[in-house]
């Protein structure tokens, strides 16, 4: 009876904790006011003039050896010869964390200047367009492997990158901005030197600028939002950023400021295409010139990234007309505000509240987490678990087989898939096998992500099964053989069931680990409707610089993992203690029977 009294309060506490989390989420959805769209065009009133320190770094027009002299007429473009992954549809790899150039809006649609311009170009060519989210570090490799037809991510062209992919003519240009914490002694690029922690996004031209031009070793980050968060908390001394991202990220009142700008030293900003797909590059160049000629480029440019063009530069081919733009310098001067004084320092509690408890962002994130992130996370985890369980049992049986031809392959497989980092396996399978099986999967990375997670899980589950099977006393096998069972029947009916029962807690723990590892599938590139919990939260976090969307995603993970964790504890306790004995033994002889004897 004491056991029952012990368990009831604990179960009640756990249930109350779970219900409190559920009620908190429901309250946030019901009570919080709607937040503003964080991925909208800033408009022409946000125009900026030419930044400082421009002339010394700018390349002259004569140094441009890549822009084509002219383009083919739109009427001569053969859509059937463009080598598209899906005929009639332009499949585009892009990012979600760099407004105003590339981002996801409140409706879950990929947008920004780069992507809206590409939509206009596709419309000129009579093509549909499909955007897929990915990471910048893998974007060019995915384009080269024909995972995407086009890479759209404010990509500054360099000779090194041209060895991997081909590029269209330029549709934008690149400034570098130097962003430092408020009150920093660093006031320009010339003051950057050894010993300073200078942040960049890995794989960008800003990284190459610091390494090759300034001969410095930067601190590398996976995305713009992470590096900016580190700057604001003074974990780094400076951030060398693309100007568009710097202007769109640094908000009034932030403990950071842009102190200097310079023109990109490595050509222009363009769309990336596989090197061998020359027909598509030519077609996109034709479409770009067409949207410049009809004023679409100027309209989108003025809405999304209104800033003065550098001297001697224009988008499109050399034959494209010069775009007609508003006087951004005059607009910027008319809207110039007096320099704000230094922001008053905020208390620790205020900083924590602003970072983690923005109720507007909870309201904005939770619906997407419920309808998009949660189902996709469960699909990835459950499907990968099924693969892991089936293949893991095969590996376990092979691992204890008497045949070396079964044991050795199982051991090699287990060593490889347990020894490699999860993200490496996902990228190797997605980028290496993806193009080979593209005809089967329809170039959808979701099945590849499930397969990668399942193959990883199988290596761990196989070892769990093997240890459980080998923990069964050898006498069990001997007894079953003595009763006339074959070796295979003894294993299948006697030993394996007992071994699985003993490792049930470890299997549930592995399911929890797989649930969290599902967030890595985003590296393969997913459309907005395929994003899992972490990526839904991360996208909104990237747009706002606030951690509240990630906290909201974390609450959903807790709602999934906490019950599973307690299930593990319950199973473990039940297996160790066995069933609770009843108060009376129904098989005990009655007093009357004993007296009669």
Beta strands, then each sheet from edge to edge (+ up, - down):
strand 1: 89-94
strand 2: 97-98
strand 3: 102-104
strand 4: 110-111
strand 5: 128-133
strand 6: 150-156
strand 7: 166-167
strand 8: 175-181
strand 9: 198-201
strand 10: 219-221
strand 11: 238-242
strand 12: 256-263
strand 13: 269-273
sheet 1: 5+ 1+ 6+ 13- 7+
sheet 2: 2+ 3- 4+
sheet 3: 10+ 9+ 11+ 8- 12+
end
